[in-house]
Amino acid sequence: MRRFAVIAAGLAAVAVAGCSSSGSGSSPSGASSSPSAASTGTITVFAAASLMGTFTQLGTQFEAAHPGDTVKFSFGPSSGLSTQITSGAPADVFASAAPANMNTVVSAGDAANPQDFAKNTMEVATPPNNPGKVDSVTDLAKKSVKVALCQPQVPCGVVAAEVFKNASIKVKPVTLQPDVKSVLTQVETGNVDAGMVYVTDVMAAGAKVKGVSIPASDNASTLYPIATISDSKHKSIAQAFVAYVLSPAGQQVLTAAGFQKP
Amino acid sequence: MVPVSAPSHLTARERARRAARGGASRSVPAPLLVPALIAVGFLVLPLVGLLIRAPWSHMGAALSGSDATQALILSLWTASASTAISLVIGVPLAWVLARSSFPGQRLLRALVTLPLVLPPVVGGVALLLAFGRTGFLGQYLDSWFGLTIPFTPLAVVMAETFVAMPFLIITVEGALRSADQGFEEAAATLGAKRMTVFRRVTLPLVAPSLGAGGVLCWARALGEFGATITFAGSFPGQTETMPIAVYYALETDPDAAIALSLVLLVVSIAVLISLRDHWLRGGSAA
């Protein structure tokens, strides 16, 4: 009987520990702050691949400003992320690289009132030695130039198609990549001569790629909307994160990375 | 390696199995029955989900709306090509592993069967680093012959072969090890040259395993995703195989994704039926 009591107590302790750790996220500091406020926790932000650098930084800054809160990210193509959210993926915030993918989530009833927080334009990225001798976007139409694009349903693929339409050229890519970062990787590894990526991606890649800018008359842009997800279990933290992205501090990080104001 | 019993003995054991199975079915203990039923549900229910959600009424439209046909054709011929390559170079390797002995043989076997356990994406990265345009071999192919492998159907075949060939090798090696070498010795005694023995005695002896290994290899190649998308990229008609088409279709047109999945399911069932002599009856796998 006594042995049973010990085991039961042990199980209860484990159960309590399990509850408290899942409630306050993985950071031990979360447990020490007042549990009654129930304001600390972990949120998961689904963000477009092109936001990888800036949002990782914003997450760190947000965590510093909100002790006890943890922000986790899932980066990917906006089209894929929106499908995941409408299929019930546990997201708290969605930051899309195009209004169309946000609209999918909104019309499914999974989010409401998205706000535009940034704008991005396209640039041609080539390997540093520019093996395909790409000097302008029209060079991408040459048969000898191996081009990587995003899948046509991914925002970076949609915007690239607009650019080609504006420039009146037809481009036959060798590969259609799942998201903009994988296009950049193909350029960085030198497996293609050029890739259509965002201005911000070229800037983030630094010396690993060479940027060939697109004339404003041909270039196209995409707006980035952000919204909290209706089913979020940490609505207040999710809203605080969205507010942080829209705040001057958040906008500064985005502008420094090459994003434009919406 | 599973030892292959002599045919007569196998039949006896088979008969015993069936008798045992029939006799035990009335008294499966609950501690075994419950988890077994959970296992069945876990394996079968997802497929039921596929069948329930299938766009039966507009199947044709769902399939024709995507690049299904060219993806299927690409998948079928690349999987067949990689199986053919595996047969041509994998069977001799299986023979070397089974019949000869040399220092480092165990290490060699471990190395060539590594892709069995290696995540396919890692295989794709490795292929890219070796045969990509800036890879340690690929850079010479590019600068000497102007040959770029990534993003071509050849890259698809290479990725599939890399992942699938070990299945054929271990199947055939196991069969070779357990096959009766008496016939080969007899043929040699009667004056047959070693290649003649291989062609006329060894291969017919392991023919069933050759078939099973080939089908297994083909099925694995058909389903290849990770290594292919990493090394070969994705472009409709060029490198977008069925699994990749399913993956992307799910983002834009779920009905098409389900329809494509059903096509792959039908192909898989066909594979299973062709393997039924080896697997469904149980007993010796090799």
Contacts between the chains, C-beta under 8 A, distances in Angstrom:
chain1	res1	chain2	res2	distance
A	77	B	251	7.3
A	79	B	251	4.6
A	79	B	252	6.9
A	80	B	251	5.1
A	83	B	250	6.4
A	83	B	251	5.2
A	83	B	254	7.9
A	146	B	148	7.1
A	146	B	151	7.2
A	148	B	233	7.4
A	151	B	234	7.6
A	151	B	248	6.0
A	151	B	251	7.7
A	153	B	248	7.5
A	153	B	251	5.6
A	153	B	252	4.6
A	173	B	235	6.6
A	174	B	150	8.0
A	174	B	151	4.0
A	174	B	233	6.8
A	174	B	235	6.4
A	174	B	238	7.6
A	175	B	150	7.8
A	175	B	151	4.7
A	175	B	232	8.0
A	175	B	233	3.0
A	175	B	234	6.0
A	175	B	235	5.4
A	175	B	239	7.0
A	176	B	233	7.4
A	176	B	234	5.4
A	176	B	235	5.6
A	176	B	236	7.8
A	176	B	240	7.8
A	177	B	233	6.8
A	177	B	234	7.3
A	178	B	229	7.6
A	178	B	234	7.7
A	178	B	248	7.8
A	186	B	233	7.4
A	189	B	128	7.0
A	189	B	132	6.3
A	189	B	133	7.9
A	189	B	134	6.1
A	190	B	132	7.7
A	190	B	133	5.5
A	190	B	134	4.1
A	191	B	128	7.1
A	191	B	132	5.1
A	191	B	133	4.9
A	191	B	134	7.1
A	191	B	148	7.8
A	191	B	150	5.1
A	191	B	151	7.5
A	192	B	151	7.8
